[in-house]
Amino acid sequence: MIDSLVTFVIGMSGGSAALGIVLFTLAVRLLLLPLNVRQARTTKIRERLAPKLRELQKRFGRNPERLSKELNALYAKEGTSPFAGFLPMLAQLPFMWLMYRVATHPTALAGHTLFGAPLGQQVAGAVANYGLVSMPILVFVSVILLVMAVAWFSARQIKVAEEQPELMKKIMPLLPYGSVLAALVLPLAGALYLLVSTAWAVGERAVLASRPL
């Protein structure tokens, strides 16, 4: 199935695997947009209700059954539920897995390059084959630096609730940089997928945050 999908994606992009990965990633991200809009709406509702949620937790913290009932009633007034934000997130996982499999397919990417850099190779393999000073390494470095820049913008978008533990406040802004570590060990095709996907996510969050939902 994955073999056929990769062949189809490459064929639809005129034989360019790099372009195929970019277009396929954008298409799937566009398909997931309604789910992300719903998740953004739930996040905004949760932020707006934060003072009331803290008040309820203070009043009924020792009575979990009553607290759950009050929380459900509060969310119901807004036309949502405490778990509404998790459903879109879970629905995205199969698509994300599919995008990852397409971008890191070991055989279908053989012979395909991005400006001379082999899409199926990791940066360590490229250094071994081409040396540190070469066009393929420059491509790898450029993609990784772009992934790092996107991670920086993503970290700036993260809002940590005041009631979160101090450890979480320190860890959460660092999470986007996991994509940089992944780009260092994945084949170039995987790093390209990460770049396109995370850049879309950053832009999408910025647009959704600025619009009433």
DRENDOVO-306155 format. One record per atom (N, C-alpha, C, O): x, y, z; atom name. Coordinates in steps of 0.001 Angstrom, whole numbers, plus 524288, in hexadecimal, padded with zeros to 5 digits. Layout:
       X       Y       Z   at
       X       Y       Z   CA
...
***
This chain:
       X       Y       Z   at
   8033D   7FB48   80000    N
   80000   80000   80000   CA
   80366   804F4   80000    C
   80286   8088C   7FCEE    O
   8074F   8050E   80387    N
   80AB8   8099F   803D5   CA
   80DD3   80A2E   7FECE    C
   80E90   80E83   7FCDB    O
   80FAC   805BA   7FCAC    N
   8129F   805E9   7F7C3   CA
   80F5F   8086D   7F375    C
   81141   80BCD   7F098    O
   80A7C   806C1   7F30A    N
   80704   808D3   7EEF5   CA
   805F8   80E9A   7EFD3    C
   805CE   811A3   7EC19    O
   80543   81022   7F4BB    N
   80433   81595   7F5EC   CA
   808E6   81908   7F496    C
   8084A   81D3A   7F251    O
   80D8F   8173F   7F601    N
   81246   81A45   7F4DA   CA
   812F6   81ACE   7EEF6    C
   81439   81F03   7ED01    O
   81220   81680   7EC26    N
   81293   816AA   7E671   CA
   80EA2   81A76   7E41D    C
   80FDD   81D5A   7E07A    O
   809EA   81A6F   7E638    N
   805D1   81DFC   7E453   CA
   80744   823AE   7E564    C
   806B1   82708   7E1FD    O
   80926   824BE   7EA20    N
   80A92   82A1F   7EB9B   CA
   80EEF   82C2A   7E819    C
   80EB9   8309A   7E641    O
   812EC   828DE   7E72F    N
   8173F   82A80   7E3DD   CA
   8156A   82B50   7DE3C    C
   8170B   82F07   7DBA6    O
   81201   827CE   7DC5A    N
   81004   8284F   7D70B   CA
   80CC0   82D31   7D64A    C
   80D1F   82FBF   7D23B    O
   8098C   82E88   7DA27    N
   8062D   83324   7D9C7   CA
   80951   83839   7D9F2    C
   80763   83C50   7D84F    O
   80E1B   837FF   7DBE7    N
   8115C   83CBC   7DC34   CA
   81554   83CEF   7D7CB    C
   81947   83FA7   7D82F    O
   8144D   83A15   7D3A0    N
   817C5   83A38   7CF1D   CA
   81CD7   83750   7CFDD    C
   820AB   8386F   7CD2D    O
   81CFA   8339B   7D372    N
   821B1   8308B   7D460   CA
   8254C   832CF   7D876    C
   8295C   8307D   7D992    O
   823FC   83745   7DAC2    N
   8273E   839AF   7DECE   CA
   82558   837F1   7E430    C
   8211E   83970   7E5ED    O
   82885   834CA   7E6C6    N
   826FE   832E5   7EBF3   CA
   826BA   83756   7EFE5    C
   82337   83771   7F32E    O
   82A6E   83B07   7EF9D    N
   82A79   83F6F   7F34E   CA
   8257F   842A4   7F2C0    C
   822FD   843EE   7F6A6    O
   8240D   843F0   7EDE9    N
   81F34   846DA   7ED06   CA
   81A7D   843A8   7EEB3    C
   816BC   845C7   7F0D4    O
   81AAD   83E89   7EDBD    N
   8165F   83B2A   7EF4D   CA
   81583   83B32   7F530    C
   8110E   83B5C   7F6FE    O
   819CD   83B0B   7F83B    N
   81964   83B2B   7FDF0   CA
   816FE   84051   7FFBB    C
   813A1   84065   8032B    O
   818BF   8449B   7FD62    N
   816AA   849C4   7FED3   CA
   810D3   84A10   7FDA0    C
   80DC0   84BAE   800F4    O
   80F4A   84886   7F8F0    N
   809CF   848E9   7F758   CA
   80659   8453D   7FA82    C
   80200   846A4   7FC03    O
   80850   84084   7FB81    N
   8053F   83CC2   7FE87   CA
   8047B   83EA9   8041B    C
   80039   83E31   8064B    O
   8089F   840CE   80667    N
   80838   842DE   80BBE   CA
   80450   84758   80C05    C
   80126   84798   80FA2    O
   80485   84ADE   8083A    N
   800D9   84F45   8081E   CA
   7FB43   84D67   8075B    C
   7F7A9   84F7E   809C2    O
   7FA82   84979   80405    N
   7F53F   84772   80305   CA
   7F2E6   8450F   807F5    C
   7EE54   845EF   80929    O
   7F60D   8420B   80ACE    N
   7F414   83F98   80F96   CA
   7F30F   843BA   813C2    C
   7EF2E   8436B   81696    O
   7F67D   8478E   81426    N
   7F5A8   84BD3   817E7   CA
   7F09C   84EC8   816B4    C
   7EDBE   8504F   81A41    O
   7EF94   84F91   811B3    N
   7EAC3   8523A   81022   CA
   7E604   84EE6   81186    C
   7E1FE   850EF   81330    O
   7E684   849D0   810D5    N
   7E246   8463C   81232   CA
   7E126   84656   8180F    C
   7DCAB   845B7   819B1    O
   7E533   8471E   81B31    N
   7E499   8472A   820E7   CA
   7E2EE   84C75   8230D    C
   7E1F2   84CFC   827BA    O
   7E29E   85055   81FB1    N
   7E179   855A5   8217F   CA
   7DC73   85609   824B6    C
   7DC82   8588B   828D1    O
   7D80C   853A2   82304    N
   7D347   85408   82640   CA
   7D403   851FD   82BCD    C
   7D1DE   85430   82F80    O
   7D70D   84DC4   82C66    N
   7D80E   84BB0   8319C   CA
   7DB46   84F7B   834D7    C
   7DA59   85024   83983    O
   7DF0F   851F7   83255    N
   7E259   855AD   83520   CA
   7DF5B   85A9F   836A8    C
   7E061   85CF3   83ABD    O
   7DBA8   85C32   83356    N
   7D858   860AE   834AC   CA
   7D528   85F6B   8398B    C
   7D49B   862A9   83D0D    O
   7D316   85AB3   839B1    N
   7CFF8   85919   83E42   CA
   7D35D   858EF   8432B    C
   7D1B3   85A9A   8475C    O
   7D815   856EE   8429C    N
   7DB96   856B4   84716   CA
   7DD06   85C2B   848F6    C
   7DD47   85D23   84DAA    O
   7DDF9   85FC2   84547    N
   7DF4E   86526   846BA   CA
   7DABE   867B8   8498D    C
   7DB83   86AA5   84D4A    O
   7D603   8669F   847C2    N
   7D160   868D6   84A52   CA
   7D0FB   866DA   84FF0    C
   7CFD2   869DB   85382    O
   7D1F1   861CD   850B4    N
   7D1B6   85F95   855F6   CA
   7D5DD   86206   8597B    C
   7D4E0   86310   85E12    O
   7DA7C   862EE   85753    N
   7DEBD   86555   85A5B   CA
   7DD3E   86AD6   85C12    C
   7DE2B   86C5C   8608A    O
   7DAEA   86DCE   8587C    N
   7D94C   87325   859DC   CA
   7D514   87316   85E0E    C
   7D51E   87657   86198    O
   7D178   86F6D   85DAD    N
   7CD5A   86EFF   861A3   CA
   7CFC0   86DB2   866EC    C
   7CE3F   86FE7   86AEB    O
   7D37B   86A1A   866E8    N
   7D5FA   86894   86BCE   CA
   7D8ED   86D30   86E3A    C
   7D8DE   86DDF   872FC    O
   7DB7D   87051   86AFD    N
   7DE49   874E6   86CFA   CA
   7DA7A   878E2   86F3F    C
   7DB8D   87B4C   87343    O
   7D603   8798D   86CA1    N
   7D225   87D52   86E83   CA
   7CFAE   87B88   873A1    C
   7CE4F   87EB5   876F8    O
   7CF23   87660   8742F    N
   7CCA4   87443   878DF   CA
   7D079   8734E   87D56    C
   7CEE2   871AF   88194    O
   7D57D   87449   87C6D    N
   7D97C   872F8   88058   CA
   7D84D   8751E   885CA    C
   7D8C4   87234   88995    O
   7D6C9   87A20   8865B    N
   7D599   87C0F   88BA9   CA
   7D122   8790F   88E40    C
   7D166   877D7   892E5    O
   7CD0B   877DF   88B44    N
   7C89C   874F0   88D73   CA
   7CA37   86F61   88ECE    C
   7C86D   86D33   892B3    O
   7CDA0   86D11   88B90    N
   7CF6F   867C0   88CAA   CA
   7D28B   86799   891C0    C
   7D1F1   86404   894E6    O
   7D5E3   86B8C   89282    N
   7D8F4   86BB9   8975B   CA
   7D56D   86C74   89C16    C
   7D660   86A35   8A03B    O
   7D15E   86F98   89B70    N
   7CDAD   87074   89FC4   CA
   7CAD5   86B71   8A12F    C
   7CA2A   86A38   8A5C9    O
   7C926   86889   89D34    N
   7C675   86395   89E35   CA
   7CA1B   85FAA   8A0D3    C
   7C87A   85CC8   8A450    O
   7CF0B   85F8D   89F28    N
   7D2C4   85BEA   8A184   CA
   7D3C8   85D39   8A73B    C
   7D49F   859BF   8AA71    O
   7D3B1   86249   8A879    N
   7D454   863D8   8ADEC   CA
   7CF97   8623C   8B133    C
   7D023   8605A   8B597    O
   7CAF2   86304   8AEF9    N
   7C61D   861F8   8B1E5   CA
   7C513   85C28   8B28E    C
   7C36A   85A6F   8B6BA    O
   7C60D   8591D   8AE6C    N
   7C480   8539A   8AE81   CA
   7C91F   84FE0   8ADE2    C
   7C871   84B5F   8AC57    O
   7CDD5   851C8   8AF18    N
   7D274   84E82   8AE6D   CA
   7D258   84999   8B1AD    C
   7D4B9   845AD   8B039    O
   7CF9E   849BD   8B60E    N
   7CF55   84520   8B972   CA
   7CAA7   841B6   8B83D    C
   7C9C7   83DBF   8BAD1    O
   7C7AF   8433C   8B460    N
   7C30F   84037   8B2CF   CA
   7C35C   83F42   8ACDF    C
   7C0E4   84211   8A9D9    O
   7C65F   83B4D   8AB36    N
   7C748   83A72   8A5A1   CA
   7C249   839B5   8A278    C
   7C1F1   83B76   89E02    O
   7BE70   83721   8A4C6    N
   7B987   8362C   8A1F2   CA
   7B6B0   83B4B   8A0D5    C
   7B4D6   83C29   89C7B    O
   7B659   83EA9   8A4C1    N
   7B3C5   843BD   8A405   CA
   7B6F8   84735   8A04B    C
   7B4C5   84A08   89D15    O
   7BC25   846F3   8A0C6    N
   7BF87   84A0C   89D54   CA
   7BEBF   8487A   897A4    C
   7BE4F   84BD0   89435    O
   7BE94   84362   896AC    N
   7BDC7   8417C   89153   CA
   7B889   84350   88F2F    C
   7B823   844DC   88AA6    O
   7B497   84320   8926B    N
   7AF5F   844CF   890C6   CA
   7AF4B   84A9D   88F73    C
   7AD06   84C31   88B85    O
   7B1C7   84DC6   892BC    N
   7B1E2   8536C   891D9   CA
   7B514   854D0   88D01    C
   7B3A0   85850   88A0A    O
   7B96D   8520F   88C37    N
   7BCB4   8530E   887A5   CA
   7B9C9   851B6   88297    C
   7B9F7   854A2   87EC6    O
   7B720   84D49   882A6    N
   7B426   84BB4   87E05   CA
   7AFD1   84F9E   87CD0    C
   7AEC8   850D0   87845    O
   7AD53   85194   880DE    N
   7A924   85571   88016   CA
   7AB59   85A82   87DDE    C
   7A8F1   85CF7   87A81    O
   7AFF1   85C0F   87FC5    N
   7B25F   860E2   87DE5   CA
   7B3DC   86068   87826    C
   7B2E8   863FB   87514    O
   7B62E   85C06   876B7    N
   7B7A3   85B38   8713F   CA
   7B2CF   85AAA   86DC4    C
   7B2CC   85C73   8694D    O
   7AEBF   85834   86FD4    N
   7A9F7   8576D   86CC0   CA
   7A787   85CAE   86B3D    C
   7A54D   85D31   86702    O
   7A7F2   8608E   86EAC    N
   7A5DC   865BE   86D76   CA
   7A8AB   8682C   868CB    C
   7A679   86B76   8660E    O
   7AD85   8668A   867E7    N
   7B09C   8688F   86386   CA
   7B026   8651B   85EB3    C
   7B284   86632   85AA9    O
   7AD0F   860E4   85F28    N
   7AC5B   85D66   85AB8   CA
   7B0FF   859E4   859AB    C
   7B1ED   8585B   85535    O
   7B3F3   85899   85DC9    N
   7B879   8553D   85D1E   CA
   7B8FA   851B2   861DA    C
   7B561   8516A   86508    O
   7BD58   84F01   86261    N
   7BE3D   84B8D   866D8   CA
   7C3FA   84BBC   8684F    C
   7C729   84D92   86536    O
   7C56A   849DD   86CFD    N
   7CAEE   84A00   86E96   CA
   7CE7D   846D6   86B02    C
   7D333   847C9   86AD4    O
   7CC44   8430F   86826    N
   7CF70   83F96   864E9   CA
   7CF2D   840EE   85F1C    C
   7D163   83E24   85BE1    O
   7CC83   84526   85DC9    N
   7CBD6   84680   85840   CA
   7D0FC   8478B   85589    C
   7D189   84668   850E5    O
   7D4C2   849AD   85854    N
   7D9C7   84AEC   855E7   CA
   7DD13   84627   854B0    C
   7E082   8465C   85155    O
   7DC07   841BA   85778    N
   7DF2F   83D0F   856A1   CA
   7DD71   83A01   851D1    C
   7E0A6   83770   84F50    O
   7D86F   83A3C   8507E    N
   7D67D   8372B   84C15   CA
   7D900   838BA   846E5    C
   7DABE   8354C   84402    O
   7D941   83DD8   84599    N
   7DBFA   83F4B   840C7   CA
   7E1B6   83DAB   840CE    C
   7E3DE   83C28   83CC7    O
   7E42C   83DFF   8456D    N
   7E9AA   83C8D   845D8   CA
   7EA6C   836C1   8449D    C
   7EE09   8354E   841CB    O
   7E6FB   83373   846BF    N
   7E75B   82DD3   845C3   CA
   7E624   82C86   84013    C
   7E885   82903   83DD0    O
   7E269   82F62   83DC1    N
   7E0F5   82E65   83858   CA
   7E568   82F9D   83497    C
   7E5A0   82D71   8304E    O
   7E8F6   83313   8362A    N
   7ED4D   83492   832C7   CA
   7F1A0   83079   8329E    C
   7F49B   83041   82EDA    O
   7F1FE   82D3C   836AC    N
   7F66D   829B0   8371E   CA
   7F711   82605   8326D    C
   7FB73   8256E   8308A    O
   7F2D8   8237F   8306D    N
   7F3A4   82018   82BDA   CA
   7F5B6   82305   82721    C
   7F8E9   820F0   82434    O
   7F3E8   827E2   82659    N
   7F5BF   82AF0   821E7   CA
   7FB7A   82C73   82297    C
   7FE82   82C5B   81EDC    O
   7FCEF   82DDA   8276C    N
   80257   82F3F   82875   CA
   805EC   82A86   82799    C
   80A35   82B0A   8257B    O
   8041F   825F8   82941    N
   80721   82134   8287D   CA
   807C9   82014   822AD    C
   80BFF   81E85   820F5    O
   803A1   820DF   81FA8    N
   803CE   81FF7   81A0B   CA
   807A2   823B1   81769    C
   80AB1   82211   81412    O
   8077C   828B0   818E4    N
   80B22   82C7E   816B2   CA
   810C1   82AF5   817F8    C
   81437   82B54   814A6    O
   811A1   8293F   81CC6    N
   816E4   827B3   81E5B   CA
   818C7   8230A   81B2C    C
   81D46   822F0   81979    O
   8155F   81F29   81A58    N
   816DB   81A85   8175D   CA
   81831   81BE7   811BB    C
   81BEF   819D4   80F89    O
   81528   81F64   80F64    N
   81637   8210E   80A04   CA
   81B79   823D5   809B4    C
   81E84   822EB   80618    O
   81C86   8273D   80D86    N
   82143   82A73   80D61   CA
   82637   8276A   80EB8    C
   82A85   82937   80D8E    O
   825AB   822D6   81124    N
   82A50   81FE4   812C3   CA
   82A8A   81A86   8103B    C
   82D37   8170A   8122F    O
   827BD   819D2   80BE2    N
   827B8   814BC   8094B   CA
   82D3D   81364   8076D    C
   82FAD   8168E   804BF    O
   82F4A   80EB9   808CB    N
   834D1   80D96   807CB   CA
   8362D   80C79   8021C    C
   83A78   80DCD   80066    O
   832A4   80A11   7FF1E    N
   83408   8086C   7F9CE   CA
   831F3   80C05   7F598    C
   834A8   80D09   7F1C0    O
   82D28   80DFD   7F63D    N
   82AC7   81131   7F224   CA
   82DAB   8164E   7F158    C
   82D3A   818BA   7ED37    O
   830A7   817FA   7F54E    N
   8337D   81CF8   7F4E5   CA
   838F8   81C56   7F2AA    C
   83BC5   8202E   7F1F7    O
   83A80   8177F   7F18C    N
   83FBE   81691   7EF7A   CA
   84074   8196E   7EA48    C
   83D3B   818F9   7E6BD    O
   844AE   81C58   7E9E7    N
   845C8   81F33   7E51A   CA
   8435F   82498   7E4D5    C
   84498   82798   7E147    O
   83FFB   825E7   7E882    N
   83D80   82B0C   7E893   CA
   84099   82EBD   7EC12    C
   84270   82D33   7F03D    O
   84128   8338D   7EA5E    N
   84454   83755   7ED3D   CA
   8417B   83C8F   7EDD0    C
   83D93   83D9B   7EB37    O
   84397   83FC9   7F151    N
   841EB   8453A   7F1E6   CA
   846C5   84898   7F112    C
   84A21   848F2   7F47E    O
   8471C   84B0B   7EC8A    N
   84BBA   84E27   7EB24   CA
   850C9   84B04   7EBC4    C
   854C0   84D0A   7ED95    O
   8508D   84613   7EA3B    N
   8552E   842C6   7EA6A   CA
   855D7   83FAC   7EF62    C
   8592D   83C37   7EF92    O
   852CF   840BF   7F36D    N
   85324   83DE2   7F85D   CA
   84F4B   83953   7F83D    C
   84AAA   83A2B   7F73E    O
   8510F   8348F   7F936    N
   84D9C   82FFA   7F8E7   CA
   84961   8301A   7FD1D    C
   84A82   830AC   801C0    O
   84484   82F8F   7FB68    N
   8401C   82FD6   7FF15   CA
   83FF7   82B3A   802D8    C
   83DD5   82BAB   80722    O
   84236   826D5   80148    N
   841F9   82230   80497   CA
   84661   821C0   8087A    C
   84699   81DF1   80B68    O
   849F0   8258C   8089C    N
   84E71   8254A   80C20   CA
   84DDE   828E9   810C9    C
   84B55   82CFC   81081    O
   85050   8274D   8151F    N
   850BD   82AB7   819B4   CA
   85581   82E34   8191C    C
   858CA   82D5D   815B4    O
   855D3   8321F   81C77    N
   85A29   835D3   81C11   CA
   85F67   8331A   81D01    C
   8634C   83480   81A8E    O
   85F8E   82F46   82078    N
   86477   82C82   82180   CA
   86645   8298D   81CA6    C
   86AE8   82991   81B5F    O
   862A2   82708   819F6    N
   86404   82439   81535   CA
   865C4   827E3   810E7    C
   86945   8269D   80DDD    O
   8634E   82C77   810A6    N
   864CE   83045   80CA7   CA
   86A51   83253   80DA7    C
   86D51   83321   809FB    O
   86BA7   8332B   812A1    N
   870EF   834EF   813F1   CA
   874EC   830CC   8125B    C
   8790E   8320E   8103E    O
   873A6   82BD5   81366    N
   8773D   82793   81215   CA
   87810   82723   80C2F    C
   87C5A   825E6   80A66    O
   873E3   8282D   80927    N
   8742D   8277D   8037A   CA
   87643   82C41   8009A    C
   878EE   82BC0   7FCA2    O
   8750B   830E3   8029D    N
   87651   835A5   7FFB5   CA
   87A3A   83936   8027A    C
   87C4B   83CD5   80016    O
   87B41   83839   8077C    N
   87EBD   83BA3   80A6D   CA
   87BC4   8402F   80CC9    C
   8773F   8412E   80B7A    O
   87E68   842EC   8104B    N
   87BD9   84734   81313   CA
   87ACA   84BEB   80F9B    C
   876E4   84EA5   81053    O
   87E35   84CDD   80BE5    N
   87D9B   8516F   8087D   CA
   87BC0   84F8F   80325    C
   87EE1   84E0A   7FFD3    O
   8768E   84FB4   80260    N
   8744C   84DEE   7FD70   CA
   86EC5   85010   7FD00    C
   86C78   851C1   800DE    O
   86CAE   84FF7   7F851    N
   86769   851E2   7F766   CA
   86349   84EB7   7FA5E    C
   85FC3   85109   7FCAD    O
   8639C   84975   7FA61    N
   85FC0   84678   7FD67   CA
   85FA3   847EA   8032C    C
   85B74   84844   80583    O
   86447   848C4   80580    N
   8646E   84A31   80B0F   CA
   86218   84F96   80BD9    C
   85F7C   8508A   80FC6    O
   862FC   8531B   80830    N
   860A5   8584D   8088A   CA
   85AAE   857F2   80883    C
   8580B   85AD9   80B4B    O
   85894   85460   8055B    N
   852E4   8539E   80532   CA
   850F7   85195   80A76    C
   84D1A   85388   80C90    O
   853AB   84DA5   80C98    N
   8522E   84B8C   811BA   CA
   85241   84FD9   815DD    C
   84E87   8506C   818D9    O
   85674   852D5   81607    N
   856FD   856F9   819F3   CA
   852B0   85B06   81951    C
   85086   85CDC   81D33    O
   8516C   85C71   81482    N
   84D64   86062   81383   CA
   84813   85E87   81579    C
   84538   8617A   817FA    O
   846C2   85997   81450    N
   841BE   85777   81607   CA
   84180   85742   81BFC    C
   83D89   858AF   81E4D    O
   845BA   8557E   81E79    N
   845CC   85514   82432   CA
   8456A   85A74   826B8    C
   842B9   85B13   82AA7    O
   8480F   85E54   82487    N
   847B3   863AD   826A1   CA
   8422C   865D6   8260A    C
   84048   86898   8297E    O
   83F95   8649E   821BB    N
   83A30   8665B   8210B   CA
   83692   863AD   824F6    C
   83307   86623   82717    O
   83777   85EA1   825E7    N
   83464   85BD8   829DE   CA
   8353C   85E57   82F36    C
   8318F   85ED6   83244    O
   83A09   85FE7   83058    N
   83B47   86278   83553   CA
   83874   867B9   835C4    C
   8366A   8690D   839EA    O
   83859   86AAC   83187    N
   835B1   86FBB   83197   CA
   82FD7   86F10   83283    C
   82D78   87207   83577    O
   82D8A   86B2C   82FFC    N
   827F5   86A25   830BD   CA
   826E8   86874   83659    C
   82300   86A07   838AC    O
   82A64   8653C   8388A    N
   829D1   8638B   83DFC   CA
   829F6   86836   841AF    C
   8271C   86857   8458E    O
   82D49   86C0E   8407F    N
   82D99   870BE   843BD   CA
   82872   873B8   843A3    C
   8267E   87553   847BB    O
   8263F   87476   83F05    N
   82128   8770F   83E9C   CA
   81CED   873EB   84170    C
   8198F   87624   8440D    O
   81D22   86EC6   840E5    N
   81942   86B70   8437D   CA
   819A4   86BE9   84967    C
   815A7   86C19   84C16    O
   81E69   86C1B   84B74    N
   81F2E   86C9D   8511F   CA
   81CEC   871BC   8531F    C
   81ADA   871F1   85775    O
   81D4E   875DE   85000    N
   81B3C   87AF4   85196   CA
   81541   87AF4   851C7    C
   812ED   87E37   8546F    O
   812CA   8775C   84F04    N
   80D17   8771A   84EEB   CA
   80AD3   8742D   8539C    C
   8062A   87494   854BA    O
   80E17   8714B   8564A    N
   80C31   86DFE   85A8F   CA
   80A97   87157   85F3D    C
   80D89   874B2   86107    O
   805E4   8705B   86126    N
   803F2   872FE   865D7   CA
   80359   86EEF   86A2A    C
   80066   86B2B   869AC    O
   8062C   86FCA   86E56    N
   80606   86C26   872B7   CA
   80293   86E68   876FC    C
   80373   872CC   878BE    O
   7FEAB   86B75   878A9    N
   7FB19   86D49   87CBE   CA
   7FDFF   86E1D   881DF    C
   801AF   86B4C   88325    O
   7FC3F   87208   884C4    N
   7FEE0   87360   889A7   CA
   7FEBC   86EE7   88D9A    C
   80246   86E53   890CF    O
   7FA92   86BBB   88D53    N
   7FA18   86790   89132   CA
   7FD86   862D7   88FFB    C
   7FDC4   85F30   89318    O
   8002B   862DD   88B80    N
   8039D   85E87   88A1E   CA
   80856   85E67   88DC7    C
   80A26   86280   88F87    O
   80A58   859B4   88EF3    N
   80F14   85958   8923B   CA
   813AD   85C2E   88FAC    C
   813DD   85CC8   88AE7    O
   81750   85DE1   892DC    N
   81BDA   860C7   890E9   CA
   81EEC   85D99   88CEC    C
   820ED   85FBB   8891B    O
   81F49   85879   88DD3    N
   8222D   85528   88A2D   CA
   81FB2   85548   884C3    C
   8226E   8558E   880D1    O
   81A78   85514   88499    N
   817C1   8553C   87F8E   CA
   8187E   85A7E   87CE1    C
   818ED   85AC1   87819    O
   818A3   85EAD   87FF2    N
   81979   863E1   87DB5   CA
   81EC1   86440   87B07    C
   81F60   8671E   87738    O
   82296   86153   87D09    N
   827C3   8616C   87AAD   CA
   82828   85DBA   87602    C
   82AE8   85ED5   87239    O
   8255E   85950   87652    N
   825D8   85553   87240   CA
   822C8   856B0   86D53    C
   824BD   855EB   86900    O
   81E0C   858AE   86DE4    N
   81A9D   8596C   86969   CA
   81CE4   85CEC   86521    C
   81C57   85B9B   8608A    O
   81F72   86158   8666B    N
   821C5   86485   86239   CA
   82637   861C5   85F54    C
   827C3   8636D   85B16    O
   82845   85D8A   861A9    N
   82C8B   85AB8   85F21   CA
   82A9C   85665   85B7F    C
   82D95   85476   85841    O
   825AF   854E1   85C02    N
   8239D   8507F   85902   CA
   82412   85134   85316    C
   82569   84D76   85062    O
   822FE   855ED   850F1    N
   8236E   85679   84B3C   CA
   828D8   85540   8491B    C
   82965   853E0   84488    O
   82CE1   855BD   84C6D    N
   8322C   854BD   84A8B   CA
   83345   84EEF   849D1    C
   8376C   84D71   847E8    O
   82F8A   84BB0   84B59    N
   82FFD   8461C   84A31   CA
   83026   8451D   84455    C
   83286   84152   84294    O
   82D9D   84887   84147    N
   82DB6   847F2   83B96   CA
   8333D   848BC   83975    C
   834A7   84669   8357E    O
   8365C   84BFE   83C0F    N
   83BC0   84CD8   83A60   CA
   83EF3   847E1   83B38    C
   841F5   8464F   837D0    O
   83E4A   8456A   83FC5    N
   8410C   84082   840CE   CA
   83F6C   83C4F   83CEC    C
   842A9   83945   83B13    O
   83A54   83C2C   83BB0    N
   83869   83853   837E5   CA
   83AC5   83946   83283    C
   83C2C   83593   82FC6    O
   83B35   83E3D   830FE    N
   83D63   83F87   82BD7   CA
   84319   83DDE   82B6E    C
   844FF   83CC9   82726    O
   845D8   83DA8   82FD7    N
   84B55   83C1E   82FD0   CA
   84C16   83647   82EF5    C
   85033   8349E   82D1A    O
   84820   83320   8304E    N
   848BD   82D6D   82FED   CA
   84566   82B08   82B9B    C
   84663   8269D   829FC    O
   84177   82DDF   829B8    N
   83E1F   82BCC   8258E   CA
   840B2   82C94   8203D    C
   84427   82FE0   81FB2    O
   83F0B   82992   81C4F    N
   840BF   82ABD   816F7   CA
   83F0A   83040   8156A    C
   83B84   8327B   817CF    O
   84189   83267   81171    N
   8404D   837B3   80FC2   CA
   83A89   83844   80E68    C
   8383A   83C61   80F55    O
   8382F   83428   80C37    N
   83298   83458   80AF3   CA
   82F5E   8352C   80FDC    C
   82B8F   8381B   80FC8    O
   830DC   83296   81431    N
   82E20   83351   8191E   CA
   82EC9   838CA   81B3E    C
   82B19   83B12   81D53    O
   83386   83AEC   81AB9    N
   83479   84048   81C7E   CA
   8314E   84423   81940    C
   82F54   84802   81B50    O
   830D1   84317   81429    N
   82DAF   8467C   810C7   CA
   827F4   8464B   8125C    C
   82552   84A51   81284    O
   8260A   841A2   81387    N
   820AC   84113   81578   CA
   81FE7   84421   81A7D    C
   81C01   846E1   81B13    O
   8239C   843AE   81E27    N
   82336   84681   8231B   CA
   82315   84C60   82234    C
   8200D   84F2A   824AE    O
   82659   84E3A   81EAF    N
   82690   853D0   81D90   CA
   82157   855D2   81B87    C
   81F57   859C6   81D67    O
   81F26   8531B   817B6    N
   81A33   854D2   81569   CA
   815C5   85468   8195B    C
   81295   857F8   819DC    O
   81597   85004   81C27    N
   8114B   84F14   81FCC   CA
   8115C   852E7   82460    C
   80D50   85512   825CC    O
   815FB   853BA   826B0    N
   8164A   85741   82B33   CA
   8158C   85CF6   82992    C
   8134B   8600D   82C7D    O
   81771   85E5A   824EC    N
   816A2   863B3   8230A   CA
   810D6   864C2   8222F    C
   80EE4   868F5   8237D    O
   80E14   860E7   81FFA    N
   80863   86172   81F4E   CA
   805CA   8621E   824A1    C
   8026C   8657C   82550    O
   80763   85EDC   8286A    N
   804FD   85F05   82D9A   CA
   805B8   86459   8302E    C
   80218   86669   83292    O
   80A66   86694   82FB2    N
   80B73   86BB5   831FE   CA
   80805   86FDC   82F71    C
   805A1   8730A   83225    O
   807C6   86FD6   82A41    N
   80486   873A5   82785   CA
   7FEC4   872F9   828BC    C
   7FBE8   876C8   82965    O
   7FD1C   86E1A   82906    N
   7F79D   86CFD   82A30   CA
   7F61C   86EF4   82F9B    C
   7F1FD   87156   83045    O
   7F973   86DF3   8337B    N
   7F84E   86FC6   838C8   CA
   7F80E   875B0   83907    C
   7F4BF   877E3   83BBC    O
   7FB91   87847   83630    N
   7FBAE   87DF9   8363C   CA
   7F699   8802E   833E2    C
   7F467   883F1   835EB    O
   7F4CA   87DD6   82FA3    N
   7EFF2   87FA4   82D22   CA
   7EB41   87E93   83099    C
   7E7F6   881FF   83159    O
   7EAED   879D5   832B9    N
   7E668   8786C   835EB   CA
   7E640   87B91   83AFE    C
   7E209   87CC8   83CF6    O
   7EAD0   87CE2   83D1B    N
   7EAF6   87FE2   841F4   CA
   7E91B   88572   84125    C
   7E73B   887F3   844CC    O
   7E99D   88767   83C5F    N
   7E833   88CDA   83B55   CA
   7E293   88D74   83981    C
   7E0BD   891D4   838B8    O
   7DFD1   88917   838D1    N
   7DA84   88957   836D2   CA
   7D6A8   8874F   83AD9    C
   7D7EC   883A7   83DB5    O
   7D1F9   88990   83B2C    N
   7CE00   88781   83EBA   CA
   7CC06   8824B   83CBE    C
   7CADB   881B1   8381E    O
   7CBA8   87E84   8404B    N
   7C9E8   87954   83EDA   CA
   7C4BA   87810   84193    C
   7C298   873D0   840D9    O
***
